[in-house]
Amino acid sequence: MAVVLGGYDQAHLTRDFRAAIGVPPARYARGLMTDIGG
């Protein structure tokens, strides 16, 4: 996914994700699991 979005590795993807969404991917995913009762 990182390459598709123009990144080179996980660090680039994480930085870009955080800039766009406001939280790192792992925290975002934990929030989704909480929202659906997981």
CHARMM internal coordinates of N, CA and C (Angstrom, degrees):
IC EDIT
DIST 1 N 1 CA 1.4383
DIST 1 CA 1 C 1.5271
ANGL 1 N 1 CA 1 C 110.28
DIST 1 C 2 N 1.3087
ANGL 1 CA 1 C 2 N 117.42
DIHE 1 N 1 CA 1 C 2 N -36.68
DIST 2 N 2 CA 1.4716
ANGL 1 C 2 N 2 CA 120.28
DIHE 1 CA 1 C 2 N 2 CA -178.49
DIST 2 CA 2 C 1.5204
ANGL 2 N 2 CA 2 C 111.12
DIHE 1 C 2 N 2 CA 2 C -57.88
DIST 2 C 3 N 1.3170
ANGL 2 CA 2 C 3 N 117.21
DIHE 2 N 2 CA 2 C 3 N -43.18
DIST 3 N 3 CA 1.4736
ANGL 2 C 3 N 3 CA 120.85
DIHE 2 CA 2 C 3 N 3 CA -178.49
DIST 3 CA 3 C 1.5257
ANGL 3 N 3 CA 3 C 110.36
DIHE 2 C 3 N 3 CA 3 C -67.19
DIST 3 C 4 N 1.3177
ANGL 3 CA 3 C 4 N 116.75
DIHE 3 N 3 CA 3 C 4 N -40.53
DIST 4 N 4 CA 1.4637
ANGL 3 C 4 N 4 CA 120.70
DIHE 3 CA 3 C 4 N 4 CA 179.64
DIST 4 CA 4 C 1.5268
ANGL 4 N 4 CA 4 C 110.22
DIHE 3 C 4 N 4 CA 4 C -60.90
DIST 4 C 5 N 1.3305
ANGL 4 CA 4 C 5 N 116.75
DIHE 4 N 4 CA 4 C 5 N -36.83
DIST 5 N 5 CA 1.4599
ANGL 4 C 5 N 5 CA 120.93
DIHE 4 CA 4 C 5 N 5 CA -178.62
DIST 5 CA 5 C 1.5189
ANGL 5 N 5 CA 5 C 112.85
DIHE 4 C 5 N 5 CA 5 C -86.40
DIST 5 C 6 N 1.3280
ANGL 5 CA 5 C 6 N 117.19
DIHE 5 N 5 CA 5 C 6 N 4.13
DIST 6 N 6 CA 1.4513
ANGL 5 C 6 N 6 CA 120.82
DIHE 5 CA 5 C 6 N 6 CA 175.94
DIST 6 CA 6 C 1.5173
ANGL 6 N 6 CA 6 C 114.50
DIHE 5 C 6 N 6 CA 6 C 96.03
DIST 6 C 7 N 1.3118
ANGL 6 CA 6 C 7 N 117.88
DIHE 6 N 6 CA 6 C 7 N 6.01
DIST 7 N 7 CA 1.4583
ANGL 6 C 7 N 7 CA 121.46
DIHE 6 CA 6 C 7 N 7 CA 178.70
DIST 7 CA 7 C 1.5158
ANGL 7 N 7 CA 7 C 111.41
DIHE 6 C 7 N 7 CA 7 C -90.95
DIST 7 C 8 N 1.3035
ANGL 7 CA 7 C 8 N 114.44
DIHE 7 N 7 CA 7 C 8 N 177.71
DIST 8 N 8 CA 1.4511
ANGL 7 C 8 N 8 CA 119.54
DIHE 7 CA 7 C 8 N 8 CA -179.20
DIST 8 CA 8 C 1.5094
ANGL 8 N 8 CA 8 C 112.10
DIHE 7 C 8 N 8 CA 8 C -115.44
DIST 8 C 9 N 1.3002
ANGL 8 CA 8 C 9 N 117.61
DIHE 8 N 8 CA 8 C 9 N -23.21
DIST 9 N 9 CA 1.4478
ANGL 8 C 9 N 9 CA 121.42
DIHE 8 CA 8 C 9 N 9 CA -177.58
DIST 9 CA 9 C 1.5271
ANGL 9 N 9 CA 9 C 109.56
DIHE 8 C 9 N 9 CA 9 C -161.26
DIST 9 C 10 N 1.3211
ANGL 9 CA 9 C 10 N 115.62
DIHE 9 N 9 CA 9 C 10 N -176.28
DIST 10 N 10 CA 1.4633
ANGL 9 C 10 N 10 CA 120.43
DIHE 9 CA 9 C 10 N 10 CA -177.41
DIST 10 CA 10 C 1.5237
ANGL 10 N 10 CA 10 C 112.08
DIHE 9 C 10 N 10 CA 10 C -62.07
DIST 10 C 11 N 1.3182
ANGL 10 CA 10 C 11 N 116.80
DIHE 10 N 10 CA 10 C 11 N -37.85
DIST 11 N 11 CA 1.4624
ANGL 10 C 11 N 11 CA 119.64
DIHE 10 CA 10 C 11 N 11 CA -179.12
DIST 11 CA 11 C 1.5342
ANGL 11 N 11 CA 11 C 111.22
DIHE 10 C 11 N 11 CA 11 C -61.15
DIST 11 C 12 N 1.3267
ANGL 11 CA 11 C 12 N 116.83
DIHE 11 N 11 CA 11 C 12 N -42.54
DIST 12 N 12 CA 1.4677
ANGL 11 C 12 N 12 CA 120.08
DIHE 11 CA 11 C 12 N 12 CA 177.98
DIST 12 CA 12 C 1.5278
ANGL 12 N 12 CA 12 C 110.72
DIHE 11 C 12 N 12 CA 12 C -63.87
DIST 12 C 13 N 1.3204
ANGL 12 CA 12 C 13 N 115.81
DIHE 12 N 12 CA 12 C 13 N -44.47
DIST 13 N 13 CA 1.4606
ANGL 12 C 13 N 13 CA 120.09
DIHE 12 CA 12 C 13 N 13 CA -179.80
DIST 13 CA 13 C 1.5284
ANGL 13 N 13 CA 13 C 110.32
DIHE 12 C 13 N 13 CA 13 C -61.32
DIST 13 C 14 N 1.3314
ANGL 13 CA 13 C 14 N 116.59
DIHE 13 N 13 CA 13 C 14 N -45.54
DIST 14 N 14 CA 1.4577
ANGL 13 C 14 N 14 CA 120.61
DIHE 13 CA 13 C 14 N 14 CA -179.62
DIST 14 CA 14 C 1.5214
ANGL 14 N 14 CA 14 C 111.45
DIHE 13 C 14 N 14 CA 14 C -61.36
DIST 14 C 15 N 1.3191
ANGL 14 CA 14 C 15 N 116.73
DIHE 14 N 14 CA 14 C 15 N -44.79
DIST 15 N 15 CA 1.4683
ANGL 14 C 15 N 15 CA 120.86
DIHE 14 CA 14 C 15 N 15 CA -179.70
DIST 15 CA 15 C 1.5285
ANGL 15 N 15 CA 15 C 110.80
DIHE 14 C 15 N 15 CA 15 C -63.15
DIST 15 C 16 N 1.3186
ANGL 15 CA 15 C 16 N 116.84
DIHE 15 N 15 CA 15 C 16 N -45.47
DIST 16 N 16 CA 1.4655
ANGL 15 C 16 N 16 CA 120.43
DIHE 15 CA 15 C 16 N 16 CA -179.43
DIST 16 CA 16 C 1.5306
ANGL 16 N 16 CA 16 C 111.56
DIHE 15 C 16 N 16 CA 16 C -67.12
DIST 16 C 17 N 1.3339
ANGL 16 CA 16 C 17 N 116.26
DIHE 16 N 16 CA 16 C 17 N -39.44
DIST 17 N 17 CA 1.4527
ANGL 16 C 17 N 17 CA 120.77
DIHE 16 CA 16 C 17 N 17 CA 178.42
DIST 17 CA 17 C 1.5246
ANGL 17 N 17 CA 17 C 109.90
DIHE 16 C 17 N 17 CA 17 C -61.75
DIST 17 C 18 N 1.3337
ANGL 17 CA 17 C 18 N 115.35
DIHE 17 N 17 CA 17 C 18 N -47.05
DIST 18 N 18 CA 1.4703
ANGL 17 C 18 N 18 CA 119.99
DIHE 17 CA 17 C 18 N 18 CA -179.74
DIST 18 CA 18 C 1.5302
ANGL 18 N 18 CA 18 C 111.20
DIHE 17 C 18 N 18 CA 18 C -61.83
DIST 18 C 19 N 1.3301
ANGL 18 CA 18 C 19 N 116.61
DIHE 18 N 18 CA 18 C 19 N -40.14
DIST 19 N 19 CA 1.4626
ANGL 18 C 19 N 19 CA 120.21
DIHE 18 CA 18 C 19 N 19 CA 179.27
DIST 19 CA 19 C 1.5299
ANGL 19 N 19 CA 19 C 111.01
DIHE 18 C 19 N 19 CA 19 C -64.61
DIST 19 C 20 N 1.3125
ANGL 19 CA 19 C 20 N 117.26
DIHE 19 N 19 CA 19 C 20 N -37.82
DIST 20 N 20 CA 1.4571
ANGL 19 C 20 N 20 CA 121.20
DIHE 19 CA 19 C 20 N 20 CA -176.90
DIST 20 CA 20 C 1.5263
ANGL 20 N 20 CA 20 C 113.01
DIHE 19 C 20 N 20 CA 20 C -80.63
DIST 20 C 21 N 1.3354
ANGL 20 CA 20 C 21 N 116.83
DIHE 20 N 20 CA 20 C 21 N -39.76
DIST 21 N 21 CA 1.4614
ANGL 20 C 21 N 21 CA 121.14
DIHE 20 CA 20 C 21 N 21 CA -172.19
DIST 21 CA 21 C 1.5264
ANGL 21 N 21 CA 21 C 112.35
DIHE 20 C 21 N 21 CA 21 C -100.30
DIST 21 C 22 N 1.3317
ANGL 21 CA 21 C 22 N 115.95
DIHE 21 N 21 CA 21 C 22 N -31.10
DIST 22 N 22 CA 1.4603
ANGL 21 C 22 N 22 CA 119.46
DIHE 21 CA 21 C 22 N 22 CA 178.39
DIST 22 CA 22 C 1.5154
ANGL 22 N 22 CA 22 C 114.79
DIHE 21 C 22 N 22 CA 22 C 105.36
DIST 22 C 23 N 1.3150
ANGL 22 CA 22 C 23 N 116.76
DIHE 22 N 22 CA 22 C 23 N -10.96
DIST 23 N 23 CA 1.4658
ANGL 22 C 23 N 23 CA 121.90
DIHE 22 CA 22 C 23 N 23 CA 177.05
DIST 23 CA 23 C 1.5178
ANGL 23 N 23 CA 23 C 108.38
DIHE 22 C 23 N 23 CA 23 C -139.97
DIST 23 C 24 N 1.3370
ANGL 23 CA 23 C 24 N 117.57
DIHE 23 N 23 CA 23 C 24 N 156.82
DIST 24 N 24 CA 1.4698
ANGL 23 C 24 N 24 CA 119.37
DIHE 23 CA 23 C 24 N 24 CA 176.97
DIST 24 CA 24 C 1.5295
ANGL 24 N 24 CA 24 C 111.21
DIHE 23 C 24 N 24 CA 24 C -66.47
DIST 24 C 25 N 1.3275
ANGL 24 CA 24 C 25 N 117.28
DIHE 24 N 24 CA 24 C 25 N 157.90
DIST 25 N 25 CA 1.4698
ANGL 24 C 25 N 25 CA 120.45
DIHE 24 CA 24 C 25 N 25 CA -177.60
DIST 25 CA 25 C 1.5282
ANGL 25 N 25 CA 25 C 114.11
DIHE 24 C 25 N 25 CA 25 C -55.65
DIST 25 C 26 N 1.3306
ANGL 25 CA 25 C 26 N 117.79
DIHE 25 N 25 CA 25 C 26 N -40.65
DIST 26 N 26 CA 1.4686
ANGL 25 C 26 N 26 CA 119.98
DIHE 25 CA 25 C 26 N 26 CA -178.25
DIST 26 CA 26 C 1.5309
ANGL 26 N 26 CA 26 C 111.25
DIHE 25 C 26 N 26 CA 26 C -63.30
DIST 26 C 27 N 1.3229
ANGL 26 CA 26 C 27 N 117.19
DIHE 26 N 26 CA 26 C 27 N -42.81
DIST 27 N 27 CA 1.4634
ANGL 26 C 27 N 27 CA 120.02
DIHE 26 CA 26 C 27 N 27 CA 179.05
DIST 27 CA 27 C 1.5234
ANGL 27 N 27 CA 27 C 110.32
DIHE 26 C 27 N 27 CA 27 C -66.44
DIST 27 C 28 N 1.3143
ANGL 27 CA 27 C 28 N 116.58
DIHE 27 N 27 CA 27 C 28 N -39.61
DIST 28 N 28 CA 1.4667
ANGL 27 C 28 N 28 CA 121.07
DIHE 27 CA 27 C 28 N 28 CA 177.57
DIST 28 CA 28 C 1.5289
ANGL 28 N 28 CA 28 C 110.17
DIHE 27 C 28 N 28 CA 28 C -60.35
DIST 28 C 29 N 1.3326
ANGL 28 CA 28 C 29 N 116.37
DIHE 28 N 28 CA 28 C 29 N -45.89
DIST 29 N 29 CA 1.4649
ANGL 28 C 29 N 29 CA 120.97
DIHE 28 CA 28 C 29 N 29 CA -179.72
DIST 29 CA 29 C 1.5269
ANGL 29 N 29 CA 29 C 111.01
DIHE 28 C 29 N 29 CA 29 C -63.39
DIST 29 C 30 N 1.3330
ANGL 29 CA 29 C 30 N 117.46
DIHE 29 N 29 CA 29 C 30 N -41.21
DIST 30 N 30 CA 1.4688
ANGL 29 C 30 N 30 CA 120.04
DIHE 29 CA 29 C 30 N 30 CA 177.39
DIST 30 CA 30 C 1.5205
ANGL 30 N 30 CA 30 C 110.25
DIHE 29 C 30 N 30 CA 30 C -61.05
DIST 30 C 31 N 1.3190
ANGL 30 CA 30 C 31 N 116.58
DIHE 30 N 30 CA 30 C 31 N -39.08
DIST 31 N 31 CA 1.4603
ANGL 30 C 31 N 31 CA 120.27
DIHE 30 CA 30 C 31 N 31 CA 177.64
DIST 31 CA 31 C 1.5186
ANGL 31 N 31 CA 31 C 112.41
DIHE 30 C 31 N 31 CA 31 C -63.48
DIST 31 C 32 N 1.3228
ANGL 31 CA 31 C 32 N 116.60
DIHE 31 N 31 CA 31 C 32 N -38.85
DIST 32 N 32 CA 1.4562
ANGL 31 C 32 N 32 CA 120.37
DIHE 31 CA 31 C 32 N 32 CA 177.72
DIST 32 CA 32 C 1.5133
ANGL 32 N 32 CA 32 C 110.57
DIHE 31 C 32 N 32 CA 32 C -64.40
DIST 32 C 33 N 1.3184
ANGL 32 CA 32 C 33 N 116.98
DIHE 32 N 32 CA 32 C 33 N -41.56
DIST 33 N 33 CA 1.4647
ANGL 32 C 33 N 33 CA 120.54
DIHE 32 CA 32 C 33 N 33 CA 179.93
DIST 33 CA 33 C 1.5313
ANGL 33 N 33 CA 33 C 110.48
DIHE 32 C 33 N 33 CA 33 C -64.03
DIST 33 C 34 N 1.3169
ANGL 33 CA 33 C 34 N 116.73
DIHE 33 N 33 CA 33 C 34 N -37.31
DIST 34 N 34 CA 1.4630
ANGL 33 C 34 N 34 CA 121.02
DIHE 33 CA 33 C 34 N 34 CA 178.67
DIST 34 CA 34 C 1.5208
ANGL 34 N 34 CA 34 C 109.79
DIHE 33 C 34 N 34 CA 34 C -67.47
DIST 34 C 35 N 1.3253
ANGL 34 CA 34 C 35 N 116.18
DIHE 34 N 34 CA 34 C 35 N -41.08
DIST 35 N 35 CA 1.4686
ANGL 34 C 35 N 35 CA 120.32
DIHE 34 CA 34 C 35 N 35 CA -178.50
DIST 35 CA 35 C 1.5241
ANGL 35 N 35 CA 35 C 112.79
DIHE 34 C 35 N 35 CA 35 C -63.97
DIST 35 C 36 N 1.3410
ANGL 35 CA 35 C 36 N 117.71
DIHE 35 N 35 CA 35 C 36 N -31.84
DIST 36 N 36 CA 1.4629
ANGL 35 C 36 N 36 CA 119.90
DIHE 35 CA 35 C 36 N 36 CA -177.90
DIST 36 CA 36 C 1.5206
ANGL 36 N 36 CA 36 C 111.98
DIHE 35 C 36 N 36 CA 36 C -99.15
DIST 36 C 37 N 1.3183
ANGL 36 CA 36 C 37 N 115.99
DIHE 36 N 36 CA 36 C 37 N 7.14
DIST 37 N 37 CA 1.4633
ANGL 36 C 37 N 37 CA 119.35
DIHE 36 CA 36 C 37 N 37 CA 176.18
DIST 37 CA 37 C 1.5099
ANGL 37 N 37 CA 37 C 114.20
DIHE 36 C 37 N 37 CA 37 C 82.45
DIST 37 C 38 N 1.3327
ANGL 37 CA 37 C 38 N 117.31
DIHE 37 N 37 CA 37 C 38 N 22.72
DIST 38 N 38 CA 1.4650
ANGL 37 C 38 N 38 CA 121.09
DIHE 37 CA 37 C 38 N 38 CA -177.21
DIST 38 CA 38 C 1.4411
ANGL 38 N 38 CA 38 C 115.63
DIHE 37 C 38 N 38 CA 38 C -87.06
END
COOR INIT
IC SEED 1 N 1 CA 1 C
IC BUILD
